[in-house]
Amino acid sequence: MDEASLKEPRVTAPPDVAARDASVIERSWHEPERFGAIFDAYFTEIHRYVARRLDTHVADDLAAETFHIAFRRRRSYDLTRENARPWLYGIATNLIGRHRRDEMRRFRALGRLPADGGPEDDQDRIATRVSAQQEVRGPLAQAVAALPAKQRDVLLLVVLGELTYDEVAQALDLPYGTVCSRFNRARKKLREALGGTNPLTAEELAR
């Protein structure tokens, strides 16, 4: 996260097929097979989000469970929200909440990674790219692990999920102001932990 990425996230989501999500979900009430379009549209990015917070092995199960829960709850979906993406990220984030210790261990492990070389496992290769410089990578990973869970959820939905404040508010069922407050507090703590050094770019953190 560089200086720009730690400022305001995008205010509105880009126009795309998400505008049809609510219609697809409503039609799936009577034609369940139509929900497959939601799975096809979002499974890859939900899986990627979970993998970046936990690991690729856990992501297989949690991403699948996210869509299983979404399918079971589809009749309670708020059809005034055309974009289902925040809803799915909210379900995934709640599932990640059951693995807080695993997530903290992962980020702490990132802080101990050597500057050169690295494990061969896929998720560990991803982890070694969190930073181009060891002196930034270690403190950043430790700082993320040290964040209160609620602040970490907001921060990582913005940075890894690339959700707007509005979308995070929908995902976590929070007031907009609460999302802003939590993000700003998390951002401040990361900067303090790095001694004033700008954190990494969102792209680097997400790789």
ChimeraX commands (.cxc) that place a marker at each C-alpha (Angstrom):
marker #1 position 0.00,0.00,0.00 radius 0.5
marker #1 position 1.57,3.26,-1.09 radius 0.5
marker #1 position 0.45,6.77,-0.18 radius 0.5
marker #1 position -2.27,6.74,-2.83 radius 0.5
marker #1 position -3.64,3.33,-1.92 radius 0.5
marker #1 position -3.95,4.36,1.72 radius 0.5
marker #1 position -6.19,7.28,0.81 radius 0.5
marker #1 position -9.80,6.95,-0.17 radius 0.5
marker #1 position -10.76,3.80,-2.10 radius 0.5
marker #1 position -12.85,4.19,-5.23 radius 0.5
marker #1 position -16.28,5.63,-4.46 radius 0.5
marker #1 position -18.33,3.69,-6.95 radius 0.5
marker #1 position -17.99,0.26,-8.46 radius 0.5
marker #1 position -17.29,0.04,-12.20 radius 0.5
marker #1 position -20.32,-0.75,-14.37 radius 0.5
marker #1 position -20.37,-4.41,-15.34 radius 0.5
marker #1 position -22.57,-7.49,-15.35 radius 0.5
marker #1 position -23.09,-7.03,-11.61 radius 0.5
marker #1 position -26.09,-4.84,-12.45 radius 0.5
marker #1 position -27.95,-8.04,-13.31 radius 0.5
marker #1 position -27.11,-9.93,-10.11 radius 0.5
marker #1 position -30.32,-9.10,-8.27 radius 0.5
marker #1 position -32.40,-10.20,-11.24 radius 0.5
marker #1 position -30.49,-13.47,-11.52 radius 0.5
marker #1 position -30.91,-14.18,-7.82 radius 0.5
marker #1 position -34.62,-13.42,-7.92 radius 0.5
marker #1 position -35.13,-15.75,-10.87 radius 0.5
marker #1 position -33.14,-18.45,-9.06 radius 0.5
marker #1 position -35.87,-18.58,-6.41 radius 0.5
marker #1 position -37.95,-20.62,-8.83 radius 0.5
marker #1 position -35.17,-21.76,-11.15 radius 0.5
marker #1 position -32.32,-22.75,-8.80 radius 0.5
marker #1 position -29.96,-23.59,-11.63 radius 0.5
marker #1 position -29.78,-19.90,-12.54 radius 0.5
marker #1 position -27.75,-19.25,-9.40 radius 0.5
marker #1 position -24.87,-20.87,-11.25 radius 0.5
marker #1 position -24.36,-17.55,-13.03 radius 0.5
marker #1 position -23.49,-15.94,-9.69 radius 0.5
marker #1 position -21.02,-18.73,-8.96 radius 0.5
marker #1 position -19.42,-18.38,-12.38 radius 0.5
marker #1 position -19.11,-14.61,-12.05 radius 0.5
marker #1 position -17.56,-14.44,-8.60 radius 0.5
marker #1 position -16.08,-17.75,-7.46 radius 0.5
marker #1 position -12.56,-17.04,-8.70 radius 0.5
marker #1 position -12.22,-13.70,-6.94 radius 0.5
marker #1 position -13.80,-14.94,-3.70 radius 0.5
marker #1 position -11.40,-17.89,-3.73 radius 0.5
marker #1 position -8.48,-15.53,-4.33 radius 0.5
marker #1 position -9.55,-13.26,-1.45 radius 0.5
marker #1 position -9.77,-16.17,1.00 radius 0.5
marker #1 position -6.44,-17.57,-0.20 radius 0.5
marker #1 position -4.71,-14.25,0.38 radius 0.5
marker #1 position -6.01,-14.08,3.93 radius 0.5
marker #1 position -5.55,-17.75,4.81 radius 0.5
marker #1 position -4.07,-20.10,2.22 radius 0.5
marker #1 position -5.00,-21.84,-1.00 radius 0.5
marker #1 position -5.93,-25.13,0.67 radius 0.5
marker #1 position -8.41,-23.54,3.09 radius 0.5
marker #1 position -9.70,-21.33,0.29 radius 0.5
marker #1 position -11.00,-24.31,-1.66 radius 0.5
marker #1 position -13.41,-25.24,1.12 radius 0.5
marker #1 position -14.29,-21.73,2.32 radius 0.5
marker #1 position -15.01,-20.37,-1.14 radius 0.5
marker #1 position -17.27,-23.33,-1.86 radius 0.5
marker #1 position -18.99,-22.86,1.50 radius 0.5
marker #1 position -19.48,-19.16,0.74 radius 0.5
marker #1 position -21.55,-19.99,-2.32 radius 0.5
marker #1 position -23.37,-22.82,-0.59 radius 0.5
marker #1 position -24.48,-20.39,2.12 radius 0.5
marker #1 position -25.36,-17.75,-0.47 radius 0.5
marker #1 position -27.49,-20.26,-2.36 radius 0.5
marker #1 position -29.36,-21.26,0.79 radius 0.5
marker #1 position -29.93,-17.60,1.71 radius 0.5
marker #1 position -30.78,-16.36,-1.76 radius 0.5
marker #1 position -34.47,-15.75,-0.89 radius 0.5
marker #1 position -33.41,-13.31,1.81 radius 0.5
marker #1 position -31.13,-11.35,-0.54 radius 0.5
marker #1 position -31.93,-7.63,-0.68 radius 0.5
marker #1 position -33.05,-7.19,-4.28 radius 0.5
marker #1 position -32.55,-3.43,-4.07 radius 0.5
marker #1 position -28.82,-4.17,-4.18 radius 0.5
marker #1 position -28.12,-5.03,-7.78 radius 0.5
marker #1 position -24.51,-6.03,-7.16 radius 0.5
marker #1 position -24.12,-9.30,-5.21 radius 0.5
marker #1 position -20.38,-8.90,-4.81 radius 0.5
marker #1 position -20.42,-7.19,-1.38 radius 0.5
marker #1 position -22.90,-9.80,-0.10 radius 0.5
marker #1 position -20.57,-12.63,-1.12 radius 0.5
marker #1 position -17.50,-10.93,0.36 radius 0.5
marker #1 position -19.42,-10.47,3.59 radius 0.5
marker #1 position -20.22,-14.17,3.79 radius 0.5
marker #1 position -16.61,-15.07,3.01 radius 0.5
marker #1 position -15.30,-12.64,5.62 radius 0.5
marker #1 position -17.58,-14.12,8.27 radius 0.5
marker #1 position -16.26,-17.58,7.43 radius 0.5
marker #1 position -12.69,-16.31,7.65 radius 0.5
marker #1 position -13.60,-15.11,11.13 radius 0.5
marker #1 position -13.71,-18.73,12.23 radius 0.5
marker #1 position -10.04,-19.00,11.32 radius 0.5
marker #1 position -8.64,-15.90,13.06 radius 0.5
marker #1 position -5.75,-17.78,14.60 radius 0.5
marker #1 position -4.78,-19.26,11.25 radius 0.5
marker #1 position -4.87,-15.83,9.65 radius 0.5
marker #1 position -2.72,-14.27,12.36 radius 0.5
marker #1 position -0.21,-17.11,12.09 radius 0.5
marker #1 position -0.06,-16.57,8.34 radius 0.5
marker #1 position 0.70,-12.86,8.59 radius 0.5
marker #1 position 3.20,-13.42,11.37 radius 0.5
marker #1 position 4.90,-16.01,9.19 radius 0.5
marker #1 position 5.10,-13.44,6.40 radius 0.5
marker #1 position 7.02,-11.23,8.76 radius 0.5
marker #1 position 9.63,-13.93,9.26 radius 0.5
marker #1 position 10.21,-14.76,5.59 radius 0.5
marker #1 position 13.83,-14.50,4.44 radius 0.5
marker #1 position 14.76,-11.85,1.93 radius 0.5
marker #1 position 15.89,-14.39,-0.65 radius 0.5
marker #1 position 14.69,-17.84,-1.53 radius 0.5
marker #1 position 11.53,-19.25,-0.03 radius 0.5
marker #1 position 9.30,-22.27,0.40 radius 0.5
marker #1 position 8.05,-24.14,-2.60 radius 0.5
marker #1 position 4.39,-24.39,-1.64 radius 0.5
marker #1 position 2.06,-22.28,-3.77 radius 0.5
marker #1 position 0.65,-20.16,-0.96 radius 0.5
marker #1 position 4.12,-19.58,0.43 radius 0.5
marker #1 position 5.36,-18.43,-2.98 radius 0.5
marker #1 position 2.49,-15.96,-2.97 radius 0.5
marker #1 position 3.51,-14.86,0.51 radius 0.5
marker #1 position 7.10,-14.18,-0.51 radius 0.5
marker #1 position 5.84,-11.52,-2.93 radius 0.5
marker #1 position 4.10,-9.43,-0.29 radius 0.5
marker #1 position 7.03,-7.05,-0.55 radius 0.5
marker #1 position 10.08,-6.42,-2.66 radius 0.5
marker #1 position 12.11,-5.52,0.42 radius 0.5
marker #1 position 12.47,-7.57,3.60 radius 0.5
marker #1 position 12.72,-4.53,5.87 radius 0.5
marker #1 position 9.22,-3.45,4.74 radius 0.5
marker #1 position 7.67,-6.89,4.38 radius 0.5
marker #1 position 8.32,-8.08,7.92 radius 0.5
marker #1 position 6.95,-5.06,9.82 radius 0.5
marker #1 position 3.96,-4.76,7.49 radius 0.5
marker #1 position 2.93,-8.37,7.93 radius 0.5
marker #1 position 3.38,-8.15,11.69 radius 0.5
marker #1 position 1.35,-4.95,11.78 radius 0.5
marker #1 position -1.51,-6.50,9.82 radius 0.5
marker #1 position -1.52,-9.46,12.22 radius 0.5
marker #1 position -1.63,-7.07,15.18 radius 0.5
marker #1 position -4.67,-5.16,13.96 radius 0.5
marker #1 position -7.96,-5.75,15.78 radius 0.5
marker #1 position -10.02,-8.22,13.77 radius 0.5
marker #1 position -12.70,-5.66,12.87 radius 0.5
marker #1 position -10.14,-3.21,11.52 radius 0.5
marker #1 position -8.30,-5.94,9.65 radius 0.5
marker #1 position -11.53,-7.07,7.97 radius 0.5
marker #1 position -12.26,-3.57,6.69 radius 0.5
marker #1 position -8.69,-2.95,5.58 radius 0.5
marker #1 position -8.38,-6.22,3.68 radius 0.5
marker #1 position -11.80,-5.92,2.05 radius 0.5
marker #1 position -10.61,-2.59,0.64 radius 0.5
marker #1 position -7.06,-3.66,-0.22 radius 0.5
marker #1 position -7.52,-7.29,-1.26 radius 0.5
marker #1 position -11.18,-7.31,-2.27 radius 0.5
marker #1 position -10.98,-3.84,-3.83 radius 0.5
marker #1 position -14.36,-2.95,-2.36 radius 0.5
marker #1 position -15.48,0.64,-1.91 radius 0.5
marker #1 position -16.43,1.99,1.52 radius 0.5
marker #1 position -20.08,1.63,0.50 radius 0.5
marker #1 position -19.52,-1.97,-0.53 radius 0.5
marker #1 position -17.66,-2.80,2.68 radius 0.5
marker #1 position -20.54,-1.28,4.64 radius 0.5
marker #1 position -22.92,-3.59,2.77 radius 0.5
marker #1 position -20.65,-6.61,3.17 radius 0.5
marker #1 position -20.28,-6.22,6.93 radius 0.5
marker #1 position -23.70,-4.63,7.58 radius 0.5
marker #1 position -22.08,-1.54,9.10 radius 0.5
marker #1 position -22.74,2.19,8.89 radius 0.5
marker #1 position -20.61,3.98,6.30 radius 0.5
marker #1 position -18.98,6.11,8.99 radius 0.5
marker #1 position -17.92,3.05,10.95 radius 0.5
marker #1 position -16.20,1.62,7.88 radius 0.5
marker #1 position -14.34,4.90,7.30 radius 0.5
marker #1 position -13.26,5.04,10.94 radius 0.5
marker #1 position -11.99,1.47,11.02 radius 0.5
marker #1 position -10.10,1.85,7.76 radius 0.5
marker #1 position -8.44,5.07,8.88 radius 0.5
marker #1 position -7.44,3.57,12.22 radius 0.5
marker #1 position -5.97,0.53,10.52 radius 0.5
marker #1 position -4.09,2.73,8.05 radius 0.5
marker #1 position -2.68,4.85,10.87 radius 0.5
marker #1 position -1.50,1.79,12.80 radius 0.5
marker #1 position 0.25,0.37,9.75 radius 0.5
marker #1 position 2.08,3.63,9.15 radius 0.5
marker #1 position 3.09,3.87,12.80 radius 0.5
marker #1 position 4.33,0.28,12.77 radius 0.5
marker #1 position 6.51,1.11,9.77 radius 0.5
marker #1 position 8.01,4.14,11.44 radius 0.5
marker #1 position 6.53,6.52,8.91 radius 0.5
marker #1 position 7.53,4.41,5.91 radius 0.5
marker #1 position 4.74,4.06,3.38 radius 0.5
marker #1 position 3.28,0.55,3.29 radius 0.5
marker #1 position 3.21,-1.46,0.09 radius 0.5
marker #1 position 0.95,-0.99,-2.88 radius 0.5
marker #1 position -2.34,-2.84,-2.85 radius 0.5
marker #1 position -1.15,-4.78,-5.89 radius 0.5
marker #1 position 1.98,-6.00,-4.09 radius 0.5
marker #1 position 0.06,-6.97,-0.98 radius 0.5
marker #1 position -2.47,-8.88,-3.06 radius 0.5
marker #1 position -0.03,-10.99,-5.05 radius 0.5
marker link #1:1,2 radius 0.2
marker link #1:2,3 radius 0.2
marker link #1:3,4 radius 0.2
marker link #1:4,5 radius 0.2
marker link #1:5,6 radius 0.2
marker link #1:6,7 radius 0.2
marker link #1:7,8 radius 0.2
marker link #1:8,9 radius 0.2
marker link #1:9,10 radius 0.2
marker link #1:10,11 radius 0.2
marker link #1:11,12 radius 0.2
marker link #1:12,13 radius 0.2
marker link #1:13,14 radius 0.2
marker link #1:14,15 radius 0.2
marker link #1:15,16 radius 0.2
marker link #1:16,17 radius 0.2
marker link #1:17,18 radius 0.2
marker link #1:18,19 radius 0.2
marker link #1:19,20 radius 0.2
marker link #1:20,21 radius 0.2
marker link #1:21,22 radius 0.2
marker link #1:22,23 radius 0.2
marker link #1:23,24 radius 0.2
marker link #1:24,25 radius 0.2
marker link #1:25,26 radius 0.2
marker link #1:26,27 radius 0.2
marker link #1:27,28 radius 0.2
marker link #1:28,29 radius 0.2
marker link #1:29,30 radius 0.2
marker link #1:30,31 radius 0.2
marker link #1:31,32 radius 0.2
marker link #1:32,33 radius 0.2
marker link #1:33,34 radius 0.2
marker link #1:34,35 radius 0.2
marker link #1:35,36 radius 0.2
marker link #1:36,37 radius 0.2
marker link #1:37,38 radius 0.2
marker link #1:38,39 radius 0.2
marker link #1:39,40 radius 0.2
marker link #1:40,41 radius 0.2
marker link #1:41,42 radius 0.2
marker link #1:42,43 radius 0.2
marker link #1:43,44 radius 0.2
marker link #1:44,45 radius 0.2
marker link #1:45,46 radius 0.2
marker link #1:46,47 radius 0.2
marker link #1:47,48 radius 0.2
marker link #1:48,49 radius 0.2
marker link #1:49,50 radius 0.2
marker link #1:50,51 radius 0.2
marker link #1:51,52 radius 0.2
marker link #1:52,53 radius 0.2
marker link #1:53,54 radius 0.2
marker link #1:54,55 radius 0.2
marker link #1:55,56 radius 0.2
marker link #1:56,57 radius 0.2
marker link #1:57,58 radius 0.2
marker link #1:58,59 radius 0.2
marker link #1:59,60 radius 0.2
marker link #1:60,61 radius 0.2
marker link #1:61,62 radius 0.2
marker link #1:62,63 radius 0.2
marker link #1:63,64 radius 0.2
marker link #1:64,65 radius 0.2
marker link #1:65,66 radius 0.2
marker link #1:66,67 radius 0.2
marker link #1:67,68 radius 0.2
marker link #1:68,69 radius 0.2
marker link #1:69,70 radius 0.2
marker link #1:70,71 radius 0.2
marker link #1:71,72 radius 0.2
marker link #1:72,73 radius 0.2
marker link #1:73,74 radius 0.2
marker link #1:74,75 radius 0.2
marker link #1:75,76 radius 0.2
marker link #1:76,77 radius 0.2
marker link #1:77,78 radius 0.2
marker link #1:78,79 radius 0.2
marker link #1:79,80 radius 0.2
marker link #1:80,81 radius 0.2
marker link #1:81,82 radius 0.2
marker link #1:82,83 radius 0.2
marker link #1:83,84 radius 0.2
marker link #1:84,85 radius 0.2
marker link #1:85,86 radius 0.2
marker link #1:86,87 radius 0.2
marker link #1:87,88 radius 0.2
marker link #1:88,89 radius 0.2
marker link #1:89,90 radius 0.2
marker link #1:90,91 radius 0.2
marker link #1:91,92 radius 0.2
marker link #1:92,93 radius 0.2
marker link #1:93,94 radius 0.2
marker link #1:94,95 radius 0.2
marker link #1:95,96 radius 0.2
marker link #1:96,97 radius 0.2
marker link #1:97,98 radius 0.2
marker link #1:98,99 radius 0.2
marker link #1:99,100 radius 0.2
marker link #1:100,101 radius 0.2
marker link #1:101,102 radius 0.2
marker link #1:102,103 radius 0.2
marker link #1:103,104 radius 0.2
marker link #1:104,105 radius 0.2
marker link #1:105,106 radius 0.2
marker link #1:106,107 radius 0.2
marker link #1:107,108 radius 0.2
marker link #1:108,109 radius 0.2
marker link #1:109,110 radius 0.2
marker link #1:110,111 radius 0.2
marker link #1:111,112 radius 0.2
marker link #1:112,113 radius 0.2
marker link #1:113,114 radius 0.2
marker link #1:114,115 radius 0.2
marker link #1:115,116 radius 0.2
marker link #1:116,117 radius 0.2
marker link #1:117,118 radius 0.2
marker link #1:118,119 radius 0.2
marker link #1:119,120 radius 0.2
marker link #1:120,121 radius 0.2
marker link #1:121,122 radius 0.2
marker link #1:122,123 radius 0.2
marker link #1:123,124 radius 0.2
marker link #1:124,125 radius 0.2
marker link #1:125,126 radius 0.2
marker link #1:126,127 radius 0.2
marker link #1:127,128 radius 0.2
marker link #1:128,129 radius 0.2
marker link #1:129,130 radius 0.2
marker link #1:130,131 radius 0.2
marker link #1:131,132 radius 0.2
marker link #1:132,133 radius 0.2
marker link #1:133,134 radius 0.2
marker link #1:134,135 radius 0.2
marker link #1:135,136 radius 0.2
marker link #1:136,137 radius 0.2
marker link #1:137,138 radius 0.2
marker link #1:138,139 radius 0.2
marker link #1:139,140 radius 0.2
marker link #1:140,141 radius 0.2
marker link #1:141,142 radius 0.2
marker link #1:142,143 radius 0.2
marker link #1:143,144 radius 0.2
marker link #1:144,145 radius 0.2
marker link #1:145,146 radius 0.2
marker link #1:146,147 radius 0.2
marker link #1:147,148 radius 0.2
marker link #1:148,149 radius 0.2
marker link #1:149,150 radius 0.2
marker link #1:150,151 radius 0.2
marker link #1:151,152 radius 0.2
marker link #1:152,153 radius 0.2
marker link #1:153,154 radius 0.2
marker link #1:154,155 radius 0.2
marker link #1:155,156 radius 0.2
marker link #1:156,157 radius 0.2
marker link #1:157,158 radius 0.2
marker link #1:158,159 radius 0.2
marker link #1:159,160 radius 0.2
marker link #1:160,161 radius 0.2
marker link #1:161,162 radius 0.2
marker link #1:162,163 radius 0.2
marker link #1:163,164 radius 0.2
marker link #1:164,165 radius 0.2
marker link #1:165,166 radius 0.2
marker link #1:166,167 radius 0.2
marker link #1:167,168 radius 0.2
marker link #1:168,169 radius 0.2
marker link #1:169,170 radius 0.2
marker link #1:170,171 radius 0.2
marker link #1:171,172 radius 0.2
marker link #1:172,173 radius 0.2
marker link #1:173,174 radius 0.2
marker link #1:174,175 radius 0.2
marker link #1:175,176 radius 0.2
marker link #1:176,177 radius 0.2
marker link #1:177,178 radius 0.2
marker link #1:178,179 radius 0.2
marker link #1:179,180 radius 0.2
marker link #1:180,181 radius 0.2
marker link #1:181,182 radius 0.2
marker link #1:182,183 radius 0.2
marker link #1:183,184 radius 0.2
marker link #1:184,185 radius 0.2
marker link #1:185,186 radius 0.2
marker link #1:186,187 radius 0.2
marker link #1:187,188 radius 0.2
marker link #1:188,189 radius 0.2
marker link #1:189,190 radius 0.2
marker link #1:190,191 radius 0.2
marker link #1:191,192 radius 0.2
marker link #1:192,193 radius 0.2
marker link #1:193,194 radius 0.2
marker link #1:194,195 radius 0.2
marker link #1:195,196 radius 0.2
marker link #1:196,197 radius 0.2
marker link #1:197,198 radius 0.2
marker link #1:198,199 radius 0.2
marker link #1:199,200 radius 0.2
marker link #1:200,201 radius 0.2
marker link #1:201,202 radius 0.2
marker link #1:202,203 radius 0.2
marker link #1:203,204 radius 0.2
marker link #1:204,205 radius 0.2
marker link #1:205,206 radius 0.2
marker link #1:206,207 radius 0.2
view
